[in-house]
Amino acid sequence: MGCSALGLTGLTILPSWTAANGVRTAPSDRVVLGFIGLGQQGISDFRSFTECSGIQVAAGCDVDSIKNERFKRVVNNWQKSQNVPQRCDTYDFYEELLNRKDIDAVSIATPDHWHALSAIHASQAKKDIYLQKPLTYTITEALDVKRAVRDNKCVLQVGSQQRSSKEFQQAIAVVRAGGIGHIETVFVRVGPHPSAYDLPEQPVPQNLNFNQWLGPLNDPKVHYHPDICLPISLDPEKKESQWARWRYYRETGNGFTADWGTHMFDITQAALGMDGLGPCEFIPQGFGGAEYLTMKYLNGIVMTEQEFRPQTRDAQGRVRDGGNGICFNGTKGWLRVARGYIECSDPSLIAKKEQTIGEGQFEMSSPHMQDFINCVRSRLNPIAPVEAGASSLIICCVANIAAELQRPVKWDPVTLSFGDDKEAFNHRLYRYQYRRPYRYSV
């Protein structure tokens, strides 16, 4: 199913220029954006895009009417500050936004179970896409998104913004250049697998279309709780108090394995030159005495999910527990990298600089957005293309499949197959049966 033929006509197109940091952009260079999913990640992505040159924002879409109104106010305030006419249309259904001919690209920050549908329909509507990580909820969806993007000749940037951060770029460069020799092992800290959905059911607020939020999810255990659809208010203003917890449950997400894995496994893949590929064997923690989740590459490199560096202290002297990050161990030394942190056994390979990361700082990813906008104009691949997003998502899914099956799982990253492992093929994280009438075709 492609985009709905809603037949929208007579929509007003915004002025053919936009202001960013006081600079007006010619009509030929502007990129008109629409936003799908207007929670705190969607708002954060909007603010990052406003740091880019040559963009304008035309519309937003969410299943929560209050979040739609908040987005409109935020955009109008920004437009006013830029001395451009205040106009931002909002929609309850993203097909209406995709039908707009004046929108060049969309930024998608929905829950993961909506990523494939919205991205495939955006591709079929010939929109370029900034898609929050993880790329999708399941393996089959990731492969279908990749096919749709390439078949429709769209630009897709995955929101794995660490690829555009200095310390991670430096780490990738050192490892690729052989600075620490041949890589033998990689320690990656991301966090636990998802747990079963156990939130008590609560009444659905009138401002939320929860049936639309559910969309393709077909598990009857998933009912409304404010922790998965975070409530906000406008008068008085009350923002989200946490990250929505749908991401931490098996029925609605892929846990920390994907929430952080599509950041940290993504960087590992880039440094090892494995974009588009990945490990071939996944051994869950505890099986056969395995101390950690263990992933093996065809070239012999072994990646484990574990603590990656000793405790350090921040600028205020408080102990940091090591956090989520990566340690590359090579024949000539090691390199450790996390947000705001990079260290190497050979200090001459890096200009070491450890910094204190402020709350929410790494959710602001303007360089990553600017790279996307540049590629919308140039039609080149962005720094985190769809193939990279697909391979990182597959690592997360297969790791969760092995953990749930409580046994090793083999995956062929070339043929994209579990071989003759029918139990793995039939797992929901390989192919998910959508709730009717939701479907797509590519």
HUWODA-V87933 format. One record per backbone hydrogen bond with DSSP energy under -1.0 kcal/mol. CO is the residue of the C=O (numbers start at 1). NH is the residue of the N-H. Records with the same first field share a line. If there is no record, write none. Layout:
CO = NH ; NH
This chain:
4 = 6
18 = 25
20 = 23
23 = 20
26 = 29
31 = 56
32 = 104 ; 105
33 = 58
34 = 107
35 = 61
36 = 109
39 = 43
40 = 44
41 = 45
42 = 46
43 = 47
44 = 48
45 = 49
46 = 50
48 = 51
49 = 52
54 = 31
56 = 33
58 = 89
59 = 35
60 = 91
61 = 37
63 = 209
64 = 68
65 = 69
66 = 70
67 = 71
68 = 72
69 = 73
70 = 74
71 = 75
72 = 76
73 = 77
74 = 78
75 = 79
76 = 80
77 = 81
78 = 82
79 = 84
80 = 83
89 = 60
91 = 62
93 = 96
94 = 98
95 = 99
97 = 100
104 = 128
105 = 34
106 = 130
107 = 36
108 = 132
111 = 114
112 = 115
114 = 118
115 = 119
116 = 120
117 = 121
118 = 122
119 = 123
120 = 124
121 = 125
122 = 127
123 = 126
128 = 106
129 = 157
130 = 108
131 = 159
138 = 142
139 = 143
140 = 144
141 = 145
142 = 146
143 = 147
144 = 148
145 = 149
146 = 150
147 = 151
148 = 152
149 = 154
155 = 129
157 = 131
158 = 160
159 = 161
160 = 163
161 = 164
162 = 165
165 = 169
166 = 170
167 = 171
168 = 172
169 = 173
170 = 174
171 = 175
172 = 176
173 = 177
174 = 179
175 = 178
178 = 181
180 = 332
182 = 331
184 = 302
185 = 329
186 = 304
187 = 327
192 = 256
195 = 250
205 = 208
207 = 65
208 = 210
209 = 213
210 = 214
211 = 215
214 = 217
216 = 435
219 = 222
224 = 202
225 = 228
227 = 245
233 = 238
238 = 233
245 = 248
246 = 249
247 = 255
248 = 195
249 = 252 ; 253
255 = 259
256 = 260 ; 261
258 = 262
260 = 263 ; 264
261 = 265
263 = 267
264 = 268
265 = 269
266 = 270
267 = 271
268 = 272
269 = 274
274 = 277
280 = 411
281 = 296
282 = 409
283 = 294
284 = 287
286 = 289
287 = 290
290 = 286
293 = 305
294 = 283
295 = 303
296 = 280 ; 281
297 = 300
301 = 297
302 = 186
303 = 295
304 = 188
312 = 320
314 = 317
318 = 314
320 = 312
325 = 189
326 = 337
327 = 187
328 = 335
329 = 184 ; 185
333 = 330
334 = 345
335 = 328
336 = 343
337 = 326
338 = 341
340 = 355
341 = 338
343 = 336
346 = 349
347 = 350
358 = 361
360 = 363
361 = 364
365 = 369
366 = 370
367 = 371
368 = 372
369 = 373
370 = 374
371 = 375
372 = 376
373 = 377
374 = 378
375 = 379
384 = 158
385 = 389
386 = 390
387 = 391
388 = 392
389 = 393
390 = 394
391 = 395
392 = 396
393 = 397
394 = 398
395 = 399
396 = 400
397 = 401
398 = 402
399 = 403
400 = 404
401 = 405
402 = 406 ; 407
409 = 282
412 = 416 ; 417
417 = 412
418 = 421
420 = 422
421 = 425
422 = 426
424 = 427
427 = 430 ; 431
429 = 139
430 = 140
435 = 438
